[in-house]
Amino acid sequence: MCEILIRRADIADLPVIHDMAEVVFRHTYASILSHEQMEYMMEWMYSLPNLEKQISDGHIYHIAYVDGVPCGYLSIQYEG
């Protein structure tokens, strides 16, 4: 049986989120974004400095692990 863990990410986890986004985001949106749009979105959303800014602005990231291997992430931003 697999062990699944979901935990809140901190600043030290940002490279993990960045690396997953490089694969997942690009794969998910490759058919609808131009190369230029993709590069803009990756910089805007997933560059390390922008991920750090997001966390300092109140975004909350969680990382999912299966058997200790990161396999997904989610971001929560409270509105209002």
C-alpha contacts under 8 A as a table, 3 or more apart, distances in Angstrom:
res1	aa1	res2	aa2	distance
2	C	66	V	6.43
2	C	67	D	5.94
3	E	65	Y	7.97
3	E	66	V	5.61
3	E	67	D	4.96
3	E	68	G	7.68
4	I	64	A	7.18
4	I	65	Y	5.68
4	I	66	V	4.65
4	I	67	D	6.38
4	I	68	G	7.92
5	L	64	A	5.74
5	L	65	Y	5.11
5	L	66	V	6.54
5	L	68	G	7.79
6	I	62	H	6.51
6	I	63	I	5.60
6	I	64	A	4.30
6	I	65	Y	6.19
7	R	62	H	5.35
7	R	63	I	5.64
7	R	64	A	6.68
8	R	60	I	7.31
8	R	61	Y	5.94
8	R	62	H	4.21
8	R	63	I	6.41
9	A	12	A	7.74
9	A	13	D	5.64
9	A	14	L	7.55
9	A	60	I	7.47
9	A	61	Y	5.33
9	A	62	H	5.04
9	A	63	I	6.16
10	D	13	D	5.42
10	D	14	L	7.04
10	D	61	Y	7.68
11	I	14	L	5.52
11	I	52	E	6.63
11	I	55	I	7.76
12	A	15	P	7.24
13	D	16	V	5.40
13	D	17	I	6.63
14	L	17	I	5.09
14	L	18	H	6.06
14	L	48	L	6.57
14	L	51	L	6.69
14	L	52	E	7.33
15	P	18	H	4.93
15	P	19	D	6.01
15	P	48	L	6.88
16	V	19	D	5.17
16	V	20	M	6.21
16	V	70	P	7.64
17	I	20	M	5.20
17	I	21	A	6.09
17	I	46	Y	7.78
17	I	63	I	7.66
17	I	73	Y	6.76
18	H	21	A	5.13
18	H	22	E	6.24
18	H	46	Y	5.55
18	H	47	S	6.68
18	H	48	L	6.77
19	D	22	E	5.15
19	D	23	V	6.89
20	M	23	V	5.40
20	M	24	V	5.96
20	M	25	F	7.95
20	M	71	C	7.74
20	M	72	G	7.18
21	A	24	V	4.99
21	A	25	F	4.97
21	A	26	R	7.12
21	A	42	M	7.98
21	A	46	Y	6.83
22	E	25	F	6.12
22	E	26	R	5.98
22	E	42	M	7.64
23	V	26	R	5.57
23	V	27	H	6.07
24	V	27	H	5.18
24	V	28	T	5.96
25	F	28	T	5.13
25	F	29	Y	6.13
26	R	29	Y	5.54
26	R	30	A	5.53
26	R	38	M	7.17
27	H	30	A	5.43
28	T	31	S	7.67
29	Y	32	I	5.52
29	Y	33	L	5.99
29	Y	38	M	7.84
30	A	33	L	5.66
30	A	34	S	7.51
30	A	38	M	7.60
33	L	36	E	7.85
33	L	37	Q	5.60
33	L	38	M	5.76
34	S	37	Q	5.07
34	S	38	M	6.06
35	H	38	M	5.09
35	H	39	E	6.21
36	E	39	E	5.22
36	E	40	Y	6.18
37	Q	40	Y	5.07
37	Q	41	M	6.11
38	M	41	M	5.16
38	M	42	M	6.05
39	E	42	M	5.15
39	E	43	E	6.16
40	Y	43	E	5.28
40	Y	44	W	6.00
41	M	44	W	4.98
41	M	45	M	5.79
41	M	46	Y	7.67
42	M	45	M	5.39
42	M	46	Y	5.11
42	M	47	S	6.48
43	E	46	Y	5.63
43	E	47	S	4.85
43	E	50	N	7.52
44	W	47	S	6.67
44	W	50	N	6.52
45	M	50	N	6.32
45	M	51	L	6.72
46	Y	50	N	6.33
46	Y	51	L	5.72
47	S	50	N	5.28
47	S	51	L	6.10
48	L	51	L	5.08
48	L	52	E	6.16
49	P	52	E	5.13
49	P	53	K	6.23
50	N	53	K	4.88
50	N	54	Q	6.07
51	L	54	Q	5.02
51	L	55	I	6.39
52	E	55	I	5.24
52	E	56	S	6.27
53	K	56	S	5.00
53	K	57	D	6.03
54	Q	57	D	4.99
54	Q	58	G	6.42
54	Q	59	H	5.33
55	I	58	G	5.19
55	I	59	H	4.73
55	I	60	I	6.26
55	I	61	Y	7.80
56	S	59	H	7.27
58	G	77	Q	6.67
58	G	78	Y	7.68
59	H	75	S	6.59
59	H	76	I	5.67
59	H	77	Q	4.72
59	H	78	Y	7.46
60	I	75	S	5.58
60	I	76	I	5.03
60	I	77	Q	6.40
61	Y	73	Y	6.84
61	Y	74	L	5.56
61	Y	75	S	4.45
61	Y	76	I	6.34
62	H	73	Y	5.50
62	H	74	L	5.39
62	H	75	S	6.60
63	I	70	P	6.69
63	I	71	C	7.56
63	I	72	G	5.80
63	I	73	Y	4.34
63	I	74	L	6.67
64	A	70	P	5.77
64	A	71	C	5.71
64	A	72	G	5.05
64	A	73	Y	5.87
65	Y	68	G	5.30
65	Y	69	V	5.03
65	Y	70	P	4.26
65	Y	71	C	5.46
65	Y	72	G	7.15
66	V	69	V	5.30
66	V	70	P	6.55
66	V	71	C	6.62
